[in-house]
Amino acid sequence: MTTQGWTNLETDLLVVGGGVAGTMAAIPALEAGLKVVICEKGKVLDHCGSIGCGVDHYLTVMDTGPEWDTPAFLIKHVPELTDHIVDMAVASRVIEQMPRIFRKIESFGVDFKDKQLGTYYRLRSFGLPGTYHINFDGTDFKKCLGERVRKGKATVLMRTMVVQLLVEDNRAYGAIAFNFRSGEWTVIRAKAVVLAAGDVNRISRNASGLAFDSWHFPYNTGDAQAMGYHAGAMLANMESVEATLTPKGFSAQGLNALVSLGAYFVNRHGERFMFRYDKKGENARRAVLADAGINEYLLGNGPVYLDCRHLSPEMLDRMAYTLQVDRYTLPAFYQQKGVNFREELVEISISELSIRRSGVYFRGSGLAVDANGETSVEALFAAGDCATVSGGIAGAAVLGHMAGEGVVQRVRGSSHALPEVDRRAVESIRARAARHMSHDATLPWRQFEDEVRDTVTDYVGVRRNDKGLRLALDTLQALARREPELKADDLHGLMRVHESCNVRMNAQMMAAASLVRKETRTGSSHCRVDHPQTDDASWRKFVLVERGERGPETTTLSVDQPLSAAFARAAVAA
């Protein structure tokens, strides 16, 4: 129904983000007979999200018999894997659900088996205590999830950006969105909302200077985190950032394939340097790997190289095939550069930052969730890399499905009537968008984002101190005051304006949380040069971020408690 220039929709579940976490959240809701609306910025549901073009690995416990392949065994190692900054209540449930969700995804048609071996090709990687990674051709992984959602007859709004959640009395009841091709605005009332819009990228400078040349998905701009923050939801671990090593001149993932298949990293002297930083060598967590690469350059030992020359022809063939699954243009890049990784060293560089999961599994950065995926705002759920428990594709799939099941419980157990939409609030949001497209707006969004990236890189990057973080907060707050000046040349530019504001908001939350944590933890994930040691006695704590009157306000919570304990504390304070 169209009213006063916008379309009204009503549904049981609204999902923001059509990647792995979003589609997996929709599936149990559809199976329970609920109405589902998905809003996604991408063009085609089958190819949106971080693995829209494919994925080459999947982490899971399979319960095949050996002790290491059981949830209980992996759960026992999670505190050490995450430097003890982890919500064990949620992480444990995610791991316990892994075998069930893995089998369910297989039932959708995803073939995890190696085509040559006819069975699962499992590898040990990233310091995990077992061979939990399945190496496979996941080109059609996302397509299979998309087909399942279509069979459930979800309403999918593509090229649609959600710009504000609807919340009353700390309960979510929908959102306001616009289509950046048609210009149509939609107000969606929902009994529950799942935020699944991914991590935060485009937040620091990279080697090429091109913001969209990102090692991770450049269209994940912290939309869920920013909207959740403005809606009153609690966030945690926002100080933890992630970087990786990438082929020089080509921002790509694929590190998992490299280290799990046996590649070495060497410096200009030909030394395998990783063992100087971690006893697990190349199989150490990503944050240590990035930190080691940074230190080698600082010590004058750069450039850093990838060395595959010791591998067997069969392993090199597998690596060549695997690397093109995530980035199908990578082989052509090597060919045009005249680089043969089978016979020579390949120079690599350090990527830009993302607010994601700090290079470790089972600890995420973003919206704090309980064991059902629900945030501190009632009926508002989160899953994937925007939530505080993450784990790559598998983590997004499992927590997404858990959130969808949580929505079913929430919707069936509630008789709460949805509030009426405040028409003046909707008009205010549309008017604000119109101003960005008027002659009064003069600040290009690219320039604005560049200033955010410069601030993050110089003051909140991989080497932090008190003075720099305070300068960053002052600069980011000054930039916030300029957001009404942001200019959009067209509807697509209007989407970019909203993304830019979200990137800045996340940068401010990151700086605020980083200022509070007066220690160094997980290598380059959070490195305070003025507090260079890890302080377990004082800082085995979560840093929590919430909306305050003057910007982000921070508190802490002992890791001995689940993050949901802070939800109750916040409710009492309110």
N, C-alpha and C positions, 0 to 999 in steps of 0.2 A: 504494500500500500504506500502511495506517495502522498506526503503531506508537507505543504509549505516548502517545497524545493528539495526534500530528501525522502528516501525510501525507508519505511519501517519494516523490520523483520523481527519475528519472535521465534525462539528456539529453546531447546533444552540445554544444549552445549554450544558455546562459541569457542573455536580453536583459533588462536592467533599464530600463524606459522604453519606451512604445509610440508615441512621437512620430515625426517624420521620420527622425531618425538611427537610432532603434531598429528601425523597420520596414525601413529600407533595409539595415541590418546583417543582419536576418533573411533577406532575399530571396536573396542569393547562397548562404547556407548551406542554405536549403531547396532551391535549384536544384541544389546538389551532393549532395542526398540525405541531409543531416544532419537529425537531430531537433532541433527548436527549441522552447523554452519562453520566452514573453514575460510578464513581470510588469509591470503597469501600474496606477497608482492611479486612473485615470479609469474611467468607466462603459462607454464604447463606443469600441472601437479606432479607428473611422473619425473620431472627433471628439475625440481626446485629443492633448495636446501643445500647443505654442505656437501652432500654426496650425489647431487643430481646427475652427474656424469659417470658415477660409479665409485666403487670402493674395493680395496684389495685385501682387507683384513677385518676380522670380527672377533672380539674377545668374549669368551664364554666358558663357564664351567659346564661340563656335559654329563657328569655323573656316570662315567663309563666303567667305574670299578676301582681304579687306583685311588689311594687316599688323597693325593694331591688334586684329583679331579672332582672333589666334593666342595659344596659351598662352605662347610664348616672349616675346612683346611684353608681356603683362601681368606675367609673372614678373619681367621686368626692372624694373618699377616698384614691386614689392612692398616692398623695403626702405624706400623713401621713404614709401610709404603707411602703414607701420607704425612709423615713427620708428626703424626698424632693429632693433626688439625683436621678432624673428620667427624661427621655426625654418624656414629656407628649404628644408631637405630635405623636410619634410612639406608646407609650403605649395606648393612647386613641383609635387609629385606630385598634390596636390588640384587645382591649376589644369590640369595636363596631362590629368587624368581628367574634367574638366568636360564636354567635348563628348560623350564616350561615355555618361556617366551621364545627361546631358540627353536624349539620344536614347532611352535606355532608359526613362526616366520617361514620355516621350511614348508609347512603346509600351504603357504601362500604361493609356493612355486620357486622360492629362492633356492638355488642349488649351491650349497656350501662345499660340495665335494670336488676334489681335484679331478679334472677330466682325464688326466693320464693315469693317475693311481687308482681312481675309482673309489677313493675313500677320502677322509678329511686329512688335509696336510696341515698339521699343527706345529707351531713354533713357540719357542721361549723368547720373550722380548720385554724390554723396559723394567728389568729387575723383578718381574713377577715370579712367584715360586713354582711355576709349572708351565707347561706348554699350552697356554690358554688361547693363544691367537690362532685362528684358522686363516690360512692364506688361501684366497679363492678369487675367482673372477666375479666381482659383484657389479658388473655393468648394468644388470637389470634389477638390482636390489630395490631401488626406489620405485621402479615401474611396477613391481609386484605389489608394493604397499599401496600405490595409487589405484591399481585395479581393484584391490580389496575395498578401498573407500568408495569407489564408484559403484561397486556392487551393492554396498550398503545404502546407496542413494543419498549421500551427504550433499548439501548445497555448498558448492565451492566457488568462492568469489576470487578470481585471479586478478592480478594487477591492482590489488586493493591493499591499502595501508591503513591499519588501525592507528589512530592518533591519540585516543584518550579512552580510558576505562570509565564505566559508569559504576559508581560506588555510593552506597547510602548506609549509614550506621555500621561501617566497617564490613559491609557485605557487597560483593560484586554482583552486578545484575546486567552486564552487557558492555557495549563499547560503541564508539563513533568511528566511522571509517570513510575513506573516499577512494574512488577508482581514478588512478592517475592517467588513464587513457580517455575515459568519457567525462570525467569531472563529476560524476554522480556521487552524492553523499548518501551513506546508509547508517541508520541508527538501529543497532541490533540489541534487543533485550534477550537475556539468556538466564537460565537458572544457575548456570555455572560457566566459568571461563577458564580455559587452559592457555597459558602463555608458553609458547614453544618457538620463539623467534631467534634462538641461537646465541652465540657469544658476541663479543664486542671487537670489531676490527676497524681498520682505517683510523686507529687511535694514536699511532706514532709514525715517524718517518721510516721509510725502508731504503734499501740500497739503491734502487732505481729512481727514487723520488716520485714515483707514480703511485698514488694512493690505492688505485684499484688493482695494481700488480701485487696482490697479496698472497702470502703462502696459505692463508685460509680464506674462507668465503667472504669477499669484500662487502657483500650486501647484508651481512649480519652486523648491525650497527648498534646493538644494545637497546633495541626498541622495547623489548619485554622488560628489561631491567629498569629503564627510565619510566615507562608507564606504571610499572609496579611501585616504584619509588613515589611517584606523584600521587598514586592511589592510597598510599599509606602502608604498603607492604614492607616487611623487613628484608634486608639483604645481608649477606655475610661473605667473607673471604674476598672482598673486592680489591684488596691490596695485592692479591696473588696474580701475577701475569705469566704469560707463556711466550716463549720464542723457540725457534728451532734452527737447524742448519739446513740450508737449501743450496741447490746448484747455483753457482754464481751466474747472475743474469737471468735466472728463471725461478720465479717464486713458486714453489711446489711443496706438497706434502710428500709422502713416500718414505719418510725416515724409518717408519716401522719396518717396511720391506727391506731397506738397506741393512739395518742392524740385525734383524732377525735372520736374514739370509747369510750373514757372515761378513759384511763389509767392515773395513777398518777406517778410522780417521787418523790422519797423520799430519804433522806440521811440516814446515819447510825443510827441516832437518831430517825428515823421514821417520820421525819418532811417533809411535803410537802413544799419544799423550793421555788418553782417557783414564788409564789406570792410575795416573797421578791424582785424579780427582775423585774417583770412586772405584772400589774394589771390583765392581761388576763391569768395568770397562765400558765398551760401547752399548752394553745392555742396561746402563744406568738410565734413570728417568730423564725425560727430556730437559727439564730445567737444569740439571747438572751438565748435560751435554752442551746446552747453549752457553752455560756459565763457563765451561771448560774452553769452548771456542773463543769466547770473549777474552778470557785470561791469556790464552796463547797469543792473541794479537797484542794485548797489553804488555806481555813479556818480550815482544819482538820476535815471536816464533811464527808469525803468519807469513804467507797465507796458509790456510788449512785446506787439506785435500781429502777426497774420498779415494780409498784404495781398494779395488776389487781384483787386483791382478793375481792374488793367491787362490781365488775361487776356481772350482772345477768348471769345465765347459757346460755341464748340465745345470749347475747353479747359476752361471752367468746367463744362460738361456732363460731360466725361470725369472731372474731379476729383470731382464730386458722386457719380458712379457708383463710382469707385475707392475713395473713402473709406469706403463702407459695406461693402466686402468684408471688411476686417479687423474692423471694429466696426459691425455692421449696425444698432445703435441710435443711431449718431452723428447721422444726419439728423433723427431724432425729437428728439434732445436740442437741436439747433440750433433746430428748429421751436418747441419748448416754451419756449425762452429768448427767442424772438423775434429771432433773429440770422440775418441773410442775408449769408453770406460773399461773395456775388456783388457786393454793393453797399456793404458797410461793413467796417471793420476788425474783426477777431475777436481778443479778448484771449487770450493763451496764458500758460502758467506752466511752471515747471521741474518735472520728474518727480522721483520718488525714485530712489535708486541701485539698480543691480543689478551683481553680479559676473558679467560676461558676456564682452565682447570689447573694452571700452574705446573703443567707437565707431568702430573701424576693422575693415576686412576682413582676414582671414588671420592675425590674432593673437587667440588666445583666452585665457581665464583658467580654469585648472582642471588637470585631470590631464594630465601630460606624456605625449606619445605619440610613437612612431616612425612611419616612413613606412608601416607596416602598421596603424597605430592601436593598437598594443600599448603598454601602460604599463610601468613599471619592475618590476611584478609579472608574472611569467610567466603567460600564458594569460588575463590580465586586459586587456581592450581598453576604449577609450573613444572616443566620437564625439559630435558636436554641440556645444552650448554648454557642456558640462562638460569639454571638451578644450582643449588649448593651440593648436590651429589651428581656426579657426572661419570662418564666412562666411555667416551668416544661413541661410536655408532651403537654398540651394545647398550651402553648406559642410557642413551637417548631412547632406544627401543623399549628397554625394560621399564624405566621410570615413566616414559610416556604411557605405556600400557597400564602401569599402576595408577597413574593419574586418571586415566579414563575409567578404570574400575572405581576409583575414589569418587569420581563424578556421579557414577551410577548410584552409589550408596548415598551421596549427598542429595541428589535429586529425588530419589525414591523415599528418603527419610524426612523430606521437608514439605511442609504445607505453606511455606512462606510465599506470599503474593509478591509479584514483581512490582517495584515502584513505577510510577509514571515518569516518563522522561521529561526533564526540565527543558522546555523549548527554547527558553532564553539562553541556556547554556550551550545548546547546539548552535544557535544563531551566532553566539559569541565566537565559537570555534571556527565557524565558516567565515565570519567577518575577519578574523585574524588571518586565515588563509588567504582571503582576498587581498588583504593589505600586503602580503608578501609578493603578490603578483601585480601590485599597483606601482605607479611612478614614484610613490613615496619611499619605496624600498630601494636601497642603494648598495647594500653590502652583499657581494657575491658569495654564495654558499661555499664555493671552492676556497676562496680566500679565508673565510671564517674557519673552515676545517683545517686549512694549513696552519693557521695560528694555534689551533688546539693541538695539532700534531707536534708543532715546534715546542710548545709548552711541555707536553708530555715527554718528548724525547730529551729535552734539556734538563728538566727538573724532576720528572717522575719515572724515568726510564729504569734501566737496569742498575743504576748506581744512585741511591737516594740519600738525602740528609735533611735535617730539620729546616735549614734555611731555604733550600731549594723547594721543598714541599710547601712551605708557607708562601713562597713566591708564586708557585703554581696555583695555589688556591686563590690568591689575590687576582692573578691574571684570568683564571677561569671564571671567577665571579664577575669580573669586568666584562668578559666576553658574553656572559649570560645577559647582562644589561643591554647588549647590542643585538640580541636575537630578534627583537621586533623590526630591525633594519634589514634582515636577511631578504634577499631578492630571489624570486623564482621567475624565470623567463617563460615557463610553460608549466603544465600539470606535472610532467616528469620532474621538472626542477622543484616543484612544490614538495614532492616526495623527498627529494634530496635535502631540502631545507629542514624537514622534520627529522630526517636521519642525522643531519649535522647537529641539531639541537640535542639529539639523543647521545651522540658521540661525546659532546661536551659534558652532558650531565654525568655520564659514566666516568669520564676523566676526573671530574670533580669528586665523585664518590671514591674513586681509586686513590686520589691524593689524600682525601680526608682519612681513609682507613690506613693508608701507608704512614701517615704522620703519627697515628696512635700506636701502631705496633713498633715498639722501640727494641727491635732485635733484627737479626738476619735469619731468614728461614727458607729452606728448600732452595739453596743456591741463589740463582739469579731471579727466582720467582719473587722474592722480596729481599733485596739487599740494601741494608742501611749502612753506609760507610761510617756513620757516626755511632752505630751500634753493631759492630761486625760479627759478634758472636750470637749463636742460638742460645736463648735463655729459657730452658724448659721450666725452670722453677717459677718464673713470673709470667711466661707467655704461652703456656699450653692453653690457649684461649681462642675463642672465636672473636673477631672484631665485627660488630654488628653496625649496620648503617640504616638510619631511618630519616624520613623527612622531618626537618625542623623548621622553625619560623624563619631562620636566616640561612637555610641550606642544610646540607647533610649533618646529622648529629650521630655521634658514635658512642657505643657502649661495648662492654665485653661480656663474655659468658664462658665459663669453664667448659672444656671439651668433655668433662665427665658427665655433662648433661646434654640431652638432645636439643637441637635448635628450637624445637617446639616448646621447650620449657620457657624460652624467652617470649613466645607468643602469649603465654598466660601472664607473664610478668608485665608485658606491654598492655594487655587488656585491663589488668588491675590498675595500672597507672592512668589509663584513659578514663 
